[in-house]
Amino acid sequence: MPINLRKKILTLLAASILGFVGAQAAMAQTALELNEPGKLTVCIVDANAPMSSVVNGKLVGYEVSFSEEVAKRLGLTPDFKFTVFEGIFAAVANHVCDMSAGSHSITLKRLEIINFSRPHFVGSYTILSKADSAVKTADDLAGKRLGVVAASIQETYANETYKSTTIVPFPELGGHADRAPVRPARCRLL
């Protein structure tokens, strides 16, 4: 998100808390550098439940609701554009979208090309294995393959942490529009 857009969004959100939503939204629309007047284009991954996914033909999730609320407070209509996670930062940096929503971790490298709001949630890393797998601890991953989302902080962490494990990046979490994410039938957390 361009620096001036981020500052203006944060200013508008603060103003809306004080009750100046109507006037501020109208002013923000004229001051924002939007891809399309009246719309807030949001790059989002459509297979990232519970953050964002398509269920019965409808885009739902925490990041979806959050983005809709930002657009509402700005007096704009949200316009979601699907992308794979590894392309989401380039899409914002190249003005394909006004902002992105996708459970992003803030890193110095990412800050070089886009801006971030203050974090609005905290997550954690989880590794799943089939219930009957010989992999029961992180040490058991040595010599095995571990799937991660490409270009994610989890990929970086896995490469730095599991030196004896083959890290396999995937472009998305395993689902796609109108298709449930792929999950093992019976699995356990490591």
C-alpha positions in Angstrom: 0.0 0.0 0.0 1.5 3.4 -0.9 2.7 5.4 2.1 0.3 8.3 1.5 -2.7 5.8 1.1 -1.8 4.1 4.4 -1.5 7.4 6.3 -4.8 8.6 4.9 -6.5 5.3 5.7 -5.2 5.4 9.3 -6.2 9.1 9.6 -9.7 8.4 8.3 -10.1 5.4 10.6 -9.1 7.5 13.6 -11.5 10.2 12.6 -14.4 7.8 12.2 -13.9 6.7 15.8 -14.6 10.4 16.8 -17.8 10.4 14.7 -16.6 12.3 11.6 -17.2 9.4 9.2 -19.4 11.1 6.6 -17.3 14.2 6.0 -14.0 12.4 6.3 -15.1 9.7 3.9 -16.0 12.2 1.3 -12.7 14.1 1.8 -10.7 10.9 1.8 -12.2 9.7 -1.5 -11.0 12.8 -3.2 -7.6 12.6 -1.6 -6.9 8.9 -2.0 -4.9 7.7 -5.0 -7.2 4.8 -5.9 -7.0 2.6 -8.9 -10.7 3.2 -9.6 -12.8 6.0 -8.1 -15.3 4.9 -5.5 -13.7 1.4 -5.2 -11.1 0.0 -2.8 -9.4 -2.8 -4.8 -8.1 -5.5 -2.5 -5.7 -8.3 -3.5 -6.6 -11.4 -1.6 -5.9 -15.1 -1.6 -9.1 -17.1 -2.1 -7.9 -20.3 -0.4 -6.7 -19.1 3.0 -9.4 -20.2 5.5 -10.4 -18.9 8.0 -8.9 -15.6 6.8 -10.3 -15.7 3.3 -11.9 -18.4 1.2 -14.8 -19.0 -1.2 -17.6 -20.9 0.4 -20.7 -21.7 -1.7 -19.6 -19.1 -4.2 -19.2 -16.3 -1.6 -15.9 -14.8 -0.4 -15.8 -15.0 3.4 -13.4 -14.8 6.3 -11.7 -12.5 8.8 -9.6 -10.6 6.2 -12.6 -10.2 4.0 -14.7 -8.7 6.8 -11.8 -6.5 7.9 -11.3 -5.2 4.3 -15.0 -4.6 3.8 -15.0 -2.5 7.0 -12.1 -0.4 5.9 -13.8 0.2 2.6 -17.1 1.1 4.4 -15.4 3.6 6.7 -13.8 5.2 3.6 -17.1 5.4 1.9 -15.9 3.0 -0.8 -17.0 -0.3 -2.4 -14.6 -3.2 -1.9 -13.4 -4.8 -5.1 -11.6 -8.1 -4.4 -9.0 -9.5 -6.8 -7.8 -13.0 -6.3 -4.1 -13.7 -6.4 -1.6 -16.3 -5.2 0.2 -15.3 -2.0 3.6 -15.1 -3.6 2.4 -12.4 -6.0 0.3 -10.3 -3.6 3.1 -7.8 -2.6 4.1 -7.2 -6.2 0.4 -6.6 -7.1 0.2 -3.9 -4.5 3.6 -2.4 -5.3 2.6 -2.2 -9.0 -0.8 -0.7 -8.3 -2.8 -3.6 -9.4 -4.6 -3.3 -6.1 -5.0 -0.4 -3.6 -4.2 -2.8 -0.7 -3.8 -6.4 0.1 -5.3 -8.7 2.8 -3.7 -12.0 3.5 -2.3 -12.6 7.0 1.0 -10.9 6.1 3.9 -10.9 8.4 5.9 -7.6 8.4 9.5 -8.0 7.3 12.2 -5.5 6.4 12.3 -6.9 2.8 8.5 -6.4 2.4 8.7 -2.9 3.9 11.0 -2.0 1.1 8.2 -2.3 -1.5 4.9 -1.7 0.5 3.6 -0.2 3.7 1.8 -2.0 6.5 -0.8 -0.9 8.9 -0.4 -1.8 12.6 -0.9 -5.5 13.1 -4.6 -6.4 13.7 -4.1 -10.0 14.8 -1.3 -12.3 15.9 -0.9 -15.8 14.5 1.4 -18.8 15.0 3.0 -21.5 12.9 1.6 -25.0 12.9 2.8 -28.2 11.4 0.3 -31.0 10.7 1.0 -34.6 10.1 -1.3 -37.6 9.6 -2.3 -39.3 12.8 -0.7 -42.5 11.8 2.6 -40.8 10.6 6.0 -41.7 12.0 6.5 -37.9 12.3 5.6 -37.1 15.9 8.0 -34.2 16.7 9.8 -31.5 14.8 13.0 -33.6 15.0 11.2 -36.4 13.1 11.0 -34.0 10.1 14.7 -34.7 9.3 14.9 -36.3 5.8 11.2 -35.6 5.2 9.4 -33.1 3.0 7.5 -30.1 4.6 5.0 -28.2 2.5 4.7 -24.4 3.0 3.1 -21.5 1.2 5.6 -20.0 -1.3 7.1 -16.6 -0.4 5.6 -16.7 3.1 7.4 -16.0 6.3 6.7 -19.7 7.1 8.8 -20.7 4.1 11.7 -18.5 5.4 11.3 -19.9 8.9 11.2 -23.5 7.7 14.3 -23.1 5.6 16.2 -21.5 8.5 14.9 -23.9 11.1 14.6 -27.4 9.5 18.0 -27.7 7.8 17.7 -31.5 7.4 14.2 -31.2 5.9 13.2 -30.7 2.2 11.0 -27.6 2.2 8.4 -27.7 -0.6 6.8 -24.4 -1.5 3.2 -24.3 -2.9 1.5 -21.3 -4.5 -1.5 -21.6 -2.1 -2.8 -23.5 0.9 -4.4 -26.3 -1.1 -7.9 -25.1 -2.0 -9.3 -22.8 -4.6 -12.5 -20.9 -5.4 -15.5 -23.0 -4.7 -13.3 -25.9 -3.6 -12.6 -26.7 0.0 -9.0 -26.6 1.1 -7.2 -30.0 1.0 -6.7 -31.2 4.6 -5.7 -34.6 5.9 -8.7 -36.6 7.2 -7.0 -37.3 10.5 -4.1 -35.2 11.6 -2.3 -34.0 14.7 -0.3 -30.9 15.5 3.5 -31.5 16.0 
